[in-house]
Amino acid sequence: MPELPEVEVSRLGLLPHLCGRTIVGVVVRTPRLRHEIPGGLAARLAGLELRGIARRGKYLLFDCESAGGGGWLLVHLGMSGSLRLVPPATPARRHDHVDLIFSETVLRLRDPRRFGALLWHEGHDVESHPALACLGLEPLSGDFDGDWLWSATRSRRLAIKPLLMDGRLVVGIGNIYAAESLHQAGISPLRAANRISRERYRVLAEAICSTLRASIAAGGSTVRDYVHSDGGAGCFQLSCAVYDRAGQPCLRCAAPVRVVRQAGRSTFYCPRCQR
């Protein structure tokens, strides 16, 4: 599933090609992804200028406006979605569900599993949209640090790894990034969140930020479907210390990496380095 780094890489890749451009048409080939695609979307978007692209959690927020107003197009890539820039004459393939047509390029949403979302928010206050209002703190924001994490987890007995993946607490830390951050911080993914000291949370917060930034610099992680807006793949997964390395030696101490199931997901960790 595309997580914060993959969504941010997509945003950065689209910005120089689309900002300031006018949407001249929209093609919707399927009525529904995870939710119904808003009716009349083509009529709403045609003629609007794309002023910018923001990100909130794993949502891309397209700021659209015209002389008469405008709003925000919210895009979530789900488990298998990607956004590609293609020449206008490029034929659509089976899982190419929506095109935003600009004068010189087409932004194409491809989603084989149809778990993504395409939503519309009228007006300027996009943070009030129900899909965004329930989201937790951005881990790369100035408000996120070890002291905040420590305070937010005092009453939480849940194991730290599934808690880090709870988007109501903090957004965008997926399975790969939670595992790698905990390994870097030397914290067991099995440890209860309220049994971690403030000092160790400071180390963990720094590890989370550095892991996410390293992934963004590497173009994200391509494990299955994710690709950049130009069709390229991310390569962060090639440098993982524990993720998907069960039975292989820990890169720090050479002990075999273990895998367990937590909240339905595989958790990779080193039992010697992480306590």
N, C-alpha and C positions, 0 to 999 in steps of 0.2 A: 504494500500500500504506500503510495506517495505520502511522505511525512513532511515536516516543516522544511528541511533542506531541499527536498525535491520541488516543493511548491515555490520556495524562494528562488531556486535556480530557474524555474519556468518563468517567474515574474521578471527576473533580471534579463532573461533572454528575449522576452517579448517587448519590454519597454522601448528600446531604441527603434523598433520597427513599427510600432502602433501608436505611440503617444502623439497626439495632435492630428491624427488621421480621422476621417469621417467614415462611419459605417454606411455603406451604400446599399446593403442588402443582407438578408439572413435566410438560410435554408435550414429547416428543421425536418429531419428524415424519420424521427421516431417521436411519438407523443409523450413518452415517459422514460425517465431513467430511474433513479431511486424515488423521485417524486414526479408528478406531472410537470411537464415543461409548460410555463405560463402561456396561456392562450393569447394570440395576437402579438407574440414576441417580435415577429418581423416588423409589424407596423410600429411598435413602440421604439425599436432601435434604429430603424432606417432614418438617416439624416442626423443622427446624434454624433457629436465629436467625442472621441475617447481622450479625456484629459489626463488620465493617469491610471496606474494599476497598483493597488495596495494589496497587502496580505493580512489576514487575521486568522491565526491558527493555520489550518489547512485549506482555508478558503482564499481564492483569488477574487479581488474586488475591483471590477472595472468601472471607473468613474465616467459616466456618460452624461453629456449635457447638450442642450440646445437653447435657442433664444427663448423658448417657452418653458424651460425647466429641464427635467431629465431625472436621472436616478442612478442606481447601481446594479450592475449585473454580477451576481455571485456565482462562482464556479467552484465546485468541489470535485476532485478527480477520483474519489471513491477508492476502490482497490486496484483498478486496472486502467484508469483514465490517463490521457495525455493530451496536450495541446500542441499542435504542429502548425507551422507557417508553411503554406504550400502555394505554388503558382495558381492563378485563377482557373486555368484550364485543367487542373489535375482531377482525374475522375475519382469519385468517392468509392471507397471500398466498403466491405460488409459492415464493419463496426464504426464507420464514420457517421456520427449522428447529427451533428450541428455544425454549420459553417457561419462565421461572421465574415462578410465580404467587404473588403476595402478596395480602393481603386487599383492597387498594385499587388495585393497579396490577399490570401484567405487564411483566417484563423480557424482551424478544424479541430473539433473535439471528437476524439476517438475513445471509446469505452466498451471493450468486449464484454465485460460482466454487467454493465449498466448499473453499477452501484454509485456512480457519480451523481451530481446534482447541478441543475441550472435554475437559478432563482432570480427574481427581479424585485428590487426595492425602490419604490417611488420616493423621491425627495432626497435630502442630504444626509439625514441622521442614520447612516447605514448600521451603526453599532446597535441600534434598537431592533434590528431584524431578529426574529426569534431564533434563527440559526446561529447568530453570533452572541446574543445577549447572555447565553448560559455558559460561554467559554471562559476558561481560566486565564491565568496570567501568561503573557508572552515570555518565554525563557531568555530571549535576547533583548528584553527591555531593561531599562535602568532600574526598575522596581524589583527585578528578580535577583536574589542573592541567597547566601546560606542562612542568614538570619530570618529572611522571609520564609524559606523552606522549613526551618526549625519551628517557627511559630505556627505555620499552617498544618503541621503534622503532630502536634502535641496530643491530640485525642484520637489519632488514627493508629489502630492496631494492625491494619493490613500490611502485608509485606511491601517493602519499598518499591520493588520493580513494577508491579501492577499499579501501584499508586502513582508513580511517575507517568504512566501511560494513560491516566485518567484526565481527559481533556477538560473536565470541570475544575481541576486543580491547576494544571499547567498544560499548555497546548503544544502539540506537535512533536512530543518525544515518543517516537514509535519504538518498536521492539528492538531494532538494531541499536538505536541511539541510547536507549535505557541500559541495555546490556553493556555497551562499550563504555558509557559514562561511569557505571558502577564499578567496572573493572579498573578503570583509570583511577577512581577514588579509593579503591581497595575495600569496598563495602559489599557484603553479601546481598544478593537479590532476595534472599529469604528472610533477612532481618526485618523485624517489625519497625514501621516508620517511626513510632514514638519511642523506640529504643536506640535511636541514633543521636549522638551528641551534637551540640551546636557547632563545635569545631569541625566535626566530620561532615556536617551539612555544608559548611563553607567550602570544604574541599570538593564535595559533590557538585555544588552549584558551579564552581569554576570548571569542573570536568564536563558538565553538561554543556556549558557555553562553548568550551574549546572543541568538544566533539561535534556540535552542530556547525560551528564555523568551519571546521576542517572538512566536513561533508559538503558544505556549500562550495568551498574552494575546489573540491574534487568533482563537482557537478552532481552531487547527490549519490544515491545508491541505486543501481539497477540490478534487482534480483530476478524480476520476471518481465513486467510490461513497461515500466517507466522509461521514457526517453525524453530528451530535451526538445525544445521547440524546433531545432534544426534536424532532429532525428538521431542525434548522438546519444550515447549512454553514459551514465554516471559510473564512477570507479571507486567510490569510498569503500565499498564492500571488500575490495581487494586488500585493504590495509587493516581489516578488523582483527582485533587481538583475541576475541573469544567467540563472536557471533558465527554460528554455523561451523564451529571447529571442534565439535564433540569428539573426545578421544585423542585429539592432537595436543602437543605440548603447549602449555601456556608460554607466551612469548616473554614473560617476565621471570618465571621460576621453573619452567619446564614440566610442572605437574600436569597430568591429563585434564583437559577441559571437560567439565560435566555438563549434561543437559537435563533439565527437569521441566515439567509442565506447570505453568502458573496462569490462572485465568484463561485457560484454553490455548495458551501460546507457549512455544518453546523458549526456555531461558537457558542461556549458555553462561557459564561462570567458572572461575578457578577456585576450588575449595581451599587452596593453600593461601592464595594472595588476598582473597576477599573474605572478610570476617564481619 
